[in-house]
Amino acid sequence: MVIYQSGFTGANFDMMSRSFLTLFSILMFSTPGFAEELSGTVQVDGSSTVYPLTEAVAEEFSGEHGSVRVPVGVSGTGGGFKKFCSNTVEMIGASRPVKPAESEQCAKQGVTFIDIPIAYDAITIIVHPKNNWISSITLSELKKIWEPAAQGKITRWNHLRPEWPDQPIRLFGPGIDSGTFDYFTEAVVGKEDASRGDYTSSETDDVIVKGVAGDQYALGFLGLAYFEENKSTLKALPVDAEKGKGPQAPTKENVLSGNYAPLSRPLFLYINRKALTRPEVSAFGNFFIKQSAALAEEVGLLPLVEKTYDLVSKRLSDPNAKAPLPTLTPGQDIMEVLTESTKGTSEQK
């Protein structure tokens, strides 16, 4: 093997720590000259919001490393963590941070991981293009629509504002396995998973798109990428967080400035630490970071700022990086979270 030609003996190699092996494989197999050495399979699953980016990165990676298969599934963030913690897949995309119960389940199965932010998303409130009575919506109105107490009570548009039509509101949104559902309910209702149940739910964003696009009186929410892909048949509503800034549209400028908080959020990649010692997995993880900025915009997501990707790259190559990342509150700056994560050592054993 090439590693022995570089001056290492079998005995010395056996004495190397896993941390050095991880770092060495990341550096070696991200070097173009070693591309022909890569082979194997990297199983990826998880969030439908992250899926367009993961699929784009996987296609680019396969173009450079034809002997590596990167199948990408879509089970939702919650469904993805179930597979991840059972050692079924090496990586998942997640539209929210890992829950404590999910971390515990991973630990029970002996799965340790590193989590890295890869892009931003803006949860987008959508209506039919022919909806001409609403130009924006407030955070308190969204809560009034979606909180559990709204079920069976807030059922018509004029229940929100008397000047709006006396017509039924037909609601569409992600299902309970979706990280978008988790994040939205916490940001809007104030408690994760707290939602009315009388709406059309789906883990497939296309169902939400078609539902709202086909009904003048519909309202829904989904990730920005799916709105961008279907904006000819949908209308995005600016959201007023009622903090003196007025309604804010889900744009790159508003997300990066914090004006779209609390409906802006970072997206994550979770990687099994043991799998990361495999050259094809470490190479794909590094490739993901390097390509995220350009490909995120191509698929309708929002890239992190450049210096954030530098921190992310360092985090991936650090076997002692603290994981999981500190608890993220809706609208919190991911740079702040990454900086905090450098304090202390890994919480995982």
C-alpha positions, 0 to 999 in steps of 0.5 A, a space after each residue: 500500500 502507498 502508506 507503507 511506501 511513505 515510510 510507515 512500517 506495519 508496527 508503527 501503523 498499528 500503534 497509530 491512534 484512531 484520531 491520527 488515522 482519521 486526520 491522515 485519511 481525510 488529508 490523503 484522500 482529498 488529494 487529487 492524486 489519490 482519486 483512483 484509490 477510492 472505492 466502496 459505498 457511502 450510504 446517505 439518508 435524511 431530510 427532504 430539505 437537505 436532499 437537493 444539496 446532498 443529491 447534487 454533491 453526490 452527483 459531482 463526487 461520483 463524477 470524480 470518483 466513479 468507483 464510489 457509490 453514493 446512494 441518497 435516500 429521503 426518510 425525513 430528519 427523524 427517519 434519517 436519525 433512526 437509520 443513522 443510530 442503527 448503523 444503517 447509513 454513514 451520513 444523514 442530512 438534517 434540517 434541525 439539530 439532533 434531539 437528546 433522545 436521538 443522541 442517547 439512542 445512537 450512544 446505546 448502539 455504539 454510534 458516535 458522530 460529528 455534526 457540521 452545518 452545511 447551508 442555510 434554509 428559510 422556512 417559506 410560507 406559501 399560498 396560491 398565486 391567485 391569493 390577492 388578499 394577503 401580502 404578508 403574515 405575522 408570526 402571531 397569525 401563524 401561531 394562531 393558525 398552527 397551534 393545537 388550540 386552532 384545530 376545529 376553530 381557526 378554519 376560515 380566512 376571516 377568522 384571522 382578519 375580518 376583511 379576509 374572505 369567508 372561505 376555508 383555509 386548507 392547510 398543507 405541511 410536513 409530517 411529524 418525521 420532518 425536521 422542518 415540522 420540528 423546527 417550525 413548531 418550536 419557532 412559531 408555536 413555541 413548543 416542538 411538535 405542538 401543532 394542530 392535526 387537521 391538515 394535509 401532512 406529508 414527508 414529500 415536499 412535492 405533495 405540499 407544493 401540489 396541494 397549495 398550487 392547486 387550491 386558491 384558499 390553501 396555505 402551507 410551509 416548506 423549505 426554500 429550495 422547493 419554493 424556488 423550484 416551483 415559484 411559478 405556481 406558488 406565492 411566498 409570503 413575507 413574515 413579520 416577526 413583530 419586532 419592529 422590522 416589518 414583513 421580511 421575505 425569505 431572501 439570502 440577504 434577510 437570512 444572513 442579516 438575521 432579519 428572517 429569524 426565527 424562520 431561518 435555520 442552518 442545515 446539518 450533515 451528521 457523519 458516523 465517526 467510525 465510518 469517517 476513518 474510511 477513505 471514501 467517507 472522509 473524502 466525501 465529507 470534505 468534498 461536501 464542505 468544499 462544494 456546498 457554497 456553490 451547489 447550495 445556491 444552485 438548488 435554492 438553498 443559501 450558503 454559509 459565509 466563507 469563514 464559516 466553512 473554514 471552521 466547519 472544515 477544521 471541525 470535520 478534521 478534528 477527532 476531538 471536536 465536541 459533539 453534538 453541537 450546543 443547543 441551537 435556538 431558532 434564529 441563533 447565529 451558527 458562527 456563535 454555535 461553532 465557536 462555542 463548540 471549540 470549548 472543551 472536549 467531545 461529549 461523546 465517549 
